[in-house]
Amino acid sequence: MAENKDMELDYTPDIINLTDDEGNEYTFEVLDAIESDDGRYLAMLPIYDDAQKQLEDSGELVIVKVGEEDGEEYLFPIEDDDEYDFVADAFIERLQDLYEIDEQ
């Protein structure tokens, strides 16, 4: 008789650490990535060491564009409003079934 084992799903979040121009470090979990003709984009949520800060966070997605300079990948803010709205809508559509996302 075959032994029936419960299948365990291992979830390993994609965590990245970023440093801004002033040397401040931030930690994010990458929730999703989208590639289009205009580039590659990431949807992320901030992660805090302090549980109270995590509870106080708005839960708003941080959406950035992946670019390359001198052979290195960098994350850039999306400065074009139309581009940002298009990408944000795409992420919301993809993620709303997995996470509680309120469209605003």
N, C-alpha and C positions, 0 to 999 in steps of 0.2 A: 504494500500500500504506500503510495507516495505521500510524503510529508507536505502539508500545505503551510507555507510560510507567508506571513503578511509581507507585502511588498512595501518597503520603506522608500519614500521619495526624499532624496537629498536636495535641499535648496541651498545653493551658494549664491548669495547676492553679488552683483557686480558693483563693487565699491571703488570709488576713485577719490583721491585727495587732490585738491586744487589750492594753489597759492595765488592771491591777488598781487597787484603791483606794490602794495604796501607791506607785503610779507605775511598777511593774515591767511591762515590755513582753514579750509572748509572741507567737509566730508560729505559725499553724495552717494546715493544708491542709484545706479542707472536702471530705469524701469523698461526702457524701450529705445530702439534706434530705427530711424527711417532713412532710406537712401532715395534720392530723387535726381532728376537731371540737374537741379541747382546745387546739390551737395548732400552731405550726410549730417543728420541731426540726432541729438540725444535728448530724451526726456528724463529728468532726474528729480529726486527728492532729497532735501538736506537731511543729514543725520547728525544728531547732537549727542555729546557725552552725557550731558545733564538731562535727565528724564523730564524735568519741569519745562525746559526749553523745547523739548520735543513735543510736549503737550500744547505749548503755547504757539507753536508754528502754525501758519495758515494752511499748510498742506498743499500749497500751490506748486504746480510743476515748474521746475526750472528747465527751460528749453534753450539749448545752445547749438551752434553750428560747429562742425568739426572742420578745421582747415589745416593747411600744411604750410610751414615756413622752414626753409633750410633743411628739408628732409625730416622735420619733427612735426608731430601732430599737436595742434593746439585747439582749445575750445574758445569760441568767440561768441559774444552776444549777437543776436540777430537784430540789426538796426532798421531794416526795412519793415514797416508795419504790415504791408500786404503779405510779405514772405512769412513773417511771424504768425499772422492769423491763419494762413494756409497750413503751416506746419503744426500749429497748436491744435487746430481742428482735426487734423489727421491723427495726432496722438490721442486726443480725447476720444475719438471714435474707436481707436484700437484698444484703449485702456479702460473705457467706462464699464465694460463687463467684468473686469478683474478688480477694479477699485471703485470706491464711491467717489465719483467725480461730479461736482455741481458745475454745470455750464453757467458762466456769468456773462 
